[in-house]
């Protein structure tokens, strides 16, 4: 039996356009210069308060970063409802999820820097609730790369981290997996550079969603 934990943004859904739009609106609401698209992409995967602090050049979250986080959350759903700001699945993800969820030797879950509400929106839109039996979000645990998300999912499912595989597109996903003692699969289609994923310890790289079931089967055997 293996536990397979998916990152969300940049791994299952392409949310960069939406995240950047909400981030721009948030910064402007506070009279700050809007971040570049590259700056926004660089923090996807972190918990929102830390992500905002990093964009602002801060090492730690301060009071204004927290205020901006609450503003971001307050406008997210309305922005997402606007035309052109939905979060589409990456090619091959539906078939990949169907194949993995039908394998009795696998348990599936999500570990994401999204809020619980944000993850639920994605699950409601794409039907992931039927596949994920466990999940942790930024509302539940410290920000990646802290290993708490992975370790708590292991505890909930009775699985060992050595039998767990984290799949994600950022170095934070890889670092989180390694800190927890789990395997890590990086994906090449997200927001992180493949060389960086390898540098931080990815055990394998998937170039397409259809590669993931094969790589999951190979790791740990």
C-alpha positions, 0 to 999 in steps of 0.5 A, spaced: 500 500 500 502 507 498 499 513 500 500 518 494 499 526 496 498 531 490 500 538 490 494 542 487 496 549 484 501 547 478 500 540 479 493 538 478 490 545 476 493 551 472 491 557 477 497 562 475 493 566 471 488 567 477 493 567 483 496 573 479 490 577 478 488 576 485 495 578 488 495 584 483 488 586 486 491 585 493 497 589 492 494 595 489 488 595 494 494 597 499 497 602 495 503 597 493 506 596 486 503 590 483 508 584 483 510 581 476 507 575 473 514 571 475 514 574 482 507 571 483 509 564 480 515 564 484 511 563 491 506 559 488 506 553 493 507 557 499 502 559 504 499 565 502 501 570 508 508 567 507 507 568 499 505 575 500 511 577 505 516 574 500 513 578 494 515 584 498 522 582 500 520 580 507 523 574 510 518 573 515 510 574 515 508 581 519 502 584 520 500 588 514 502 581 510 497 578 514 492 583 513 493 582 505 492 575 506 485 576 509 484 581 503 486 576 498 481 571 501 476 576 501 476 577 493 478 570 491 472 567 490 469 573 486 475 574 482 475 566 480 467 567 478 469 572 473 470 570 466 477 567 464 479 566 471 477 559 472 482 553 474 483 548 468 486 541 469 492 540 466 492 535 460 492 528 462 490 529 469 483 526 469 485 520 466 491 519 471 486 520 477 481 515 474 487 510 473 490 511 480 483 512 484 481 505 481 488 502 484 486 498 490 494 499 492 493 506 493 491 511 497 490 518 494 490 525 498 492 533 497 497 537 500 496 544 498 498 551 500 491 553 498 486 555 503 481 549 505 476 553 501 480 554 495 481 546 495 474 545 496 472 549 490 477 545 486 475 539 488 467 541 487 469 543 480 473 537 478 470 531 482 477 530 486 472 529 493 471 522 490 479 520 489 482 524 496 481 520 502 485 525 506 488 532 505 492 538 508 491 545 507 494 552 509 489 552 514 491 546 517 499 546 517 505 550 517 507 552 510 511 548 506 516 546 506 515 544 513 513 536 513 507 537 517 502 536 511 505 530 509 506 527 516 499 528 518 496 525 512 500 519 514 498 519 521 490 520 518 491 514 514 496 509 518 501 510 513 509 510 514 512 516 510 517 511 507 511 508 503 508 515 501 509 519 495 509 527 494 507 529 487 508 537 486 511 542 481 515 546 486 521 546 490 517 547 496 513 540 495 520 536 494 523 539 500 517 538 504 517 530 502 524 529 503 523 533 510 518 528 512 522 522 509 517 521 503 519 520 496 518 526 491 515 526 484 516 533 480 512 535 474 515 539 469 509 542 466 508 547 473 511 553 475 518 550 478 524 549 473 526 541 472 533 542 474 531 545 481 526 540 482 532 535 481 537 539 485 532 539 491 532 531 491 526 529 486 526 522 485 523 522 479 520 527 474 514 526 470 513 530 463 506 528 462 500 526 467 500 519 464 507 518 466 505 518 474 502 512 475 508 508 472 513 512 476 508 511 482 508 504 481 516 504 481 518 508 487 519 504 493 519 497 489 
